[in-house]
Amino acid sequence: MIKIEAQYIGLLTGLLMVAGSLLSFYVLKVPIESNFQLLIYSIFTAGIIWSLFNYFKSSTVNIAFKDYFSVGFKTFVISTLLMALFTFVFFSYNTAFRDEKIAANSKLLLEEGNHLPQEIEENAKQLKKIFMLMMISSAMFRYLIIGAIATAAGAAFFSQKSKEAANGKVSNLKR
């Protein structure tokens, strides 16, 4: 089996996630906040598992959890950084989403009835200033959490399979 470095799997995974996001928004005309995002998360998780499986198949037996986690970490950090960059570029050019969210927030504040028009306007200006930071940080946080969970689960699974192989038990994954 050809061993592909975890960083390259992370890069390929990130590129597939970007391609999927662009496909959903521009070709399929799916809104940004939709269930299609689950497919992007699935690609992300599959890339991490692929990286761990690739490491499992190309390494010696009895590899520790920390070694698998290190491989998964390299994969999901590269993908996360690529998606953060994509988020920045995407929302820099697609300001309609930002404007819609700010308008919806202003409408809610107006409906509450306990805010002055100047307060609502000032709130809208503040949201416009911090919108990009909020979007990038929330995207990074989501991907880092999902990546850590998927990596931990995969590392636990593959390190157990590695121990079983070292103890002479036959692995279902057959090296």
N, C-alpha and C positions, 0 to 999 in steps of 0.2 A: 504494500500500500504506500502511496506517495504521501509523505508527511508535508502538510501545508502549515506554515507557522500561524499561530493564533492571531497575530496582528493582521495578517492578510485575510483570514476568515472574517475578522471584525470589520475590515475595510469592505470586503465583498458584501457582508451582511448589511452594513450601513448604506452602501450604494443601492442594494435591493430595497431597503426601507425607503430611501429617497425616491426611487423609481416608483414604488407602490404608492407613495403619498402623492406624487405628481400625477400618476395615472388616475387615482381616485378623484382628485380635485379637478383636473383639466379635461380628462377624457370621459370619465364616468359621471362627472358633475355631482359628486357626493359632497355634502357639506363637511367642513373641517371637523366639527364635533359630531361624529357619527360612529356607528358600530364598525365601520370599515377600519377604524383604528385598531380593532382587535386583530385584524389580519397583519397589520404592521407589527404589533406586539408578538404575534406568532412567528413572523419572520425573524424577529430579534431573538426570541427564545430558541428557535430552531438553529440559528447560527451559533449560539452558545453551546447547545448540545452537540452540534456537529464538531465544533472545536474540541470539546471534551472527548467525544468518541474518537476523533482523529488521534488525539494524544494517547488514548487508551490502546488503540490498535497499533500504534507505532512505538510504544515504550515497553520497557521491561515490566515484569510482574511486581506486585506489592508496592505500588506507588501510593503515597499518603494523600489524604484529603487536601492538605495545604498545597501540594503540587498541582492537583487538578484545579483547585480554586484559583491558583495563580494563572493557569492557562485560560480559564473562563474569564477572569478579571481582565486580562489583556484583550480578549475579544470584545467584551461588552463596553469597556472604556473607549475603545476606538469607535465602535458603533454609536455610542452616546455622544461623543464629541462631534462626529459627523452629523448626527441629527440636531445637535445644538446649532451648528453652523447652518444647516438647512433651515431650521426654524428662524434664525436671524434673517437670512436672505429672503425666505418666503414672506415673512411678515413685513419686511422692508418694502417689498414690491406689491404686496396685497394688503393695502391699508383699509380696504372696505370692511374686513372682519373686525378690525380694531374700532372703526367708526360705528359699526352696528352695535358692538358690545357697550361702547360708551353711551350711545344714544339710548339703549335699553336701560342702562343703569340710571341715566338722567331721568328717564320716564318713571322708573320705580321711585326715585327720590321725590319727584313731583307728585306722584300719586299718594305718597305718605302724607304729604301736606304739612310737614313740619320743617321744611327747608326753604330758605329764601332763594329767589332766582340767582342771586350772586353766589350763594353757596353751591348751588347745583352747577353753575358755570365753572367755578373754581375747582370743584371736584372733577369735572370733565377734563379740565386742563391738566390736573395732577395725574389722572388716569392715563391721559395721552403720553405724558412724560415717562411713566413707569411701565407702560404696556409691554414694551419689548423685553424689559428685564423680567417681568412676571411670566411672560410666555416662555422665554428661554429657561429660566430657573425651574418652572414647573415641568417642562419637558425633560430637562436633565434629571430632576428629582425622580420622576416616574421611571425613566429608563434605568437609572442607577438602582432603584429599589427592585424593579423587575429583574434586572441583570444579576443583582446579588442573590435574590431568591432562586432564580433559575440555576445560577452557578453553584450555589450551596447544595441544592437538591441533586444536580447532576454530579457534582464532586463526591457527594456522599454515596450515590449509586455506583459510580465507576471505581471509587476507592474500595468499596466493598467487593465488587467484582474482581478487582485486582488482588485483594487479600485471598479471595476464594481460589483464584488461579494459582497463587503462591502456595496455598495449602494443598494443592493437588485436586481440588474439586473442579469439575468441568464447568466452564462458563457457558451460559446460553449465548453469549456474544461471539464465542470462538475466536480466539486471536488468530 
